[in-house]
């Protein structure tokens, strides 16, 4: 039985070059209007009982090829719980091998943090009595830039994640930080809320996240390089966050990233 492969869903990214039975040659799609690429996320159908061999053939020219040696791709049978797959890298080709027990199997560069999970995180956090949610502005694709404010202290603390959307682990970190800071029974969280005012942007780049980009927004802009002169045309995400920073002041800021070689 021949497998089928798709990435037509939130954050999906792969191009199917050839499929022969349970073996496929694939390529990662570049970010829109950019040469950056390394994030992949796709689903294999018809996989049950098959020994899958998935060759991603354009890895030599990815954004950080030094991240491929010793890397292991993420695999899931339900698109929720993720494990590591048998993965090898040689001569610019990343090869993923997996014996599938289910008909559908998902593969990803790192465990995805979906738009649906982001929305649930914002709603869950905003339900706490000491949390205020506001939408700073909309992105170029019309998505909200969410800001959560926590605490009544005088120290202005800014936490923001996923300027590079392919670093999905950054928003997993943010989910844990929000759970900690909103815990009414945690003594450390109580002290932090009393002394600090946290301004938290869980996802700075929802357009790039949704499009399956590695490093850029809807128009191919690397937001992490825009802070000196952001614009509404190229980098509204940075423009509106920086404007809000100018309004509140900043005593401490942490820009949450991931790493290609140290997940």
N, C-alpha and C positions, 0 to 999 in steps of 0.2 A: 504493500500500500504506500502510495506517495503522500508525503506530508504537505501541508500548506502553511504559509507563513504570512502574517499581517502585522502592521504597526499602526493601523488606522484607529487610534484611540488616544486619549489624553497622555501626552508626553512620549508617544511612540516615535521610534526612529529606527528604520532599517530599509535598505533597498534589496530586493531579491534578484539576484543575478541568474541563478540556476538551481533547480531542484531535481535530484535523481534519487528516488526512493526516500530513504531517511537521511540523505546527505544533501546539504545545501551550501552554495557559495553566496555570500552576502556582502554588502558594503554599507558603511555608516554614512548617512546623509549629512552634508555640511549645514551649519547654521545658515539661516536665510541671510543673504547679502554679506556673507562672511566666509572665510576659509577655515574657521574653527570647526573641529568635530572630534568627538570621542565618546559621547553619550549614545548608548543604544538601548532599545527596549522594544521587544516584539513578542508575539505569541505564535506558538506552533500548534496546529491542529492535526488530528490523526496520528498522535504520537504514541498512544498506548502500546506497550510491548515492543517498542522500536528502540534500537540503539542509534540515537541521533548523533550525527557529526555535522557541526555547523561551523563553517569557515568564513570568518570575517576578513576579507582579503585586502582591505585598504588601510590597515592599521599602522603601517610604517610612516605615513604622512599625517597621522593624527596630531592633535595639539601637543601631547606629551608622550611620545612613544617610549620614553624610558619608564613609563608607568606600567607597561605591558608585561615585562618579565616577572614571573612569580605571582602575577595577578590571577584571580579566579572569578569568573563571572557569577552573577547571582541567578538563582533558579527558583521557581515557585510553581506548585501545582494548583494554587488557588488565587494567585495574584495578591496574596495577603501575607503569608508566612514565607520568608525567604531563606534559602540555604546557599551554599557555594557549590558550584559545579566543577567537574574535572576540566581544567583549562590549560592549554599550552600555547606558547608563542614562538614562532620561528619564521625567519625570512619575511617579516612583515605581515604574516597571517596569524590571526588569533583563532585557535580551534577549540571549540567547546564540544565535549562529549558527554552524553547523558542518556541513561537508560530510563525511559519514561514509564510510569505506572498508570498515568491518567491520560485521557485523550487530549487534553489541553495542557500546555506547559508554557510558562512565561520565562523569558530571559531578560536580564537588564545589566547595565554597567554597574550600578549600585541599586540598593533597594529603593524603589520609587516612593516619593511622597506626593500623592495625587492631589489634584485640585479639590476633589471631594473631601479628602482628609483635612486639607487646609481649611476649608469652609467649616468643617465640624470642629476643628481646633479653635478657630476664631469664635464660633458660637458658644462653645463650652467655656472658654475663658471669659467671654463677655458676660456670661450668666452670673459670675461671681459679683457680690455687691461692691467690692472695692476695685473693680476693673471697668474702665471706660473704653468703648470701641468707637472709632471714627474712621471714615474713608477719607484719606488725604486728597486723593484725586483718582482719575482713571488713566490707565495705560493707553498706549497707541492702539491696542486691540480692544479697548473698552473694558478692561478688567480692573477691579478695585485694588488700590494700594492700601492695605489694612494697617491701622496703627492701634495698638493696645496700650493703654496707660494704666499703670499699677503703682500704688503707694502714695503717701502724703508727705514724704520728706522733702528736704530742700535740695538734696544732691540730685542733679539731673543725669540719669544714666540712660544711654542709648544702646540697644541691642538690635542688630539687623542681620538678616541671613539671605542666602541664595541670590546675591548679585550674579553669581555664576550658577545658572539653574541646574546644570548637570551635577552639581555638588549637593545631591539630595540629602546626604547625611546631615547637612547644616540645619535643615528644617526638622529632622528627627531630634537633633540637639535642642532646637528651639521648643519643641513640644515638651521635652523633659524639663527645660528651664521654666516654662509657663506652669507646668503642673507643680513644680516646687514653689514658685513664687505665689501661687494662688492658694496653697494649702493653708486653711485657717488654723490648723493644729501644729504646724511646724514652727518651732521657736526661732529658728534662723530666719525663716521667711517673714515672721512677724517683725523682727528687728529690721530687716531690710526694707519692708514696707513702711516702717515708721521713720526711717532715716533717708530713704531714697524715693525718687519718683522715676519709675522705669517707663521708658518709651520704647515699645517693642514693635518691630516690623518683621513678622515671621517669614515673609517672602517678598523680597525687593524686586523680583523679576517674574511675575506670574505669566507674562507673555512667553518668555523663553521657556519657562517650565512647561507650559501647555503645548508649545510647539515641538518639544523634544530637542531643544538646543543644549549645547554644552556650556557656552560662555556668554552668549549675547541675547539682546532683547529682540523685539519684533523687526527692527530695522538694522540688525547686525551690529549694534553698539555694545561694546564691553563696558558695562556700567561702572566697574571698578576703576576705570581710567577717566571718568567723567567729572569727578568731584571738583576739579579746579574751575570748570566752566560748563555746567550742565545746561541743556536747552530743552524746550518743550518739543522740538522737532525730533531730536535724537535720543534724549535721555530724560524724559519727564519724571521717571521714577526717582532719579537722584535729585532732580530739581526740587520736587515737592518735599522730599525728606530733608534735604539740606535747608530749604526755607523754614521748615518746622524746627529744625535744630537752631537756626538763627533766632527764632522766636523764643524757644525755651532756654537756650544756653545748653552747654554740654560740659559736665564735670568728668564724665567717663564714657567712652564709647568702645564697643566691641563689635567688630565685623566678623561674622561667623562664616567660615569657609570649610571645605573639605580638602582632601589631598588625593591625587591620582595614585600614589604609591603607599600611602598610609591611611586606609579607610577608617 
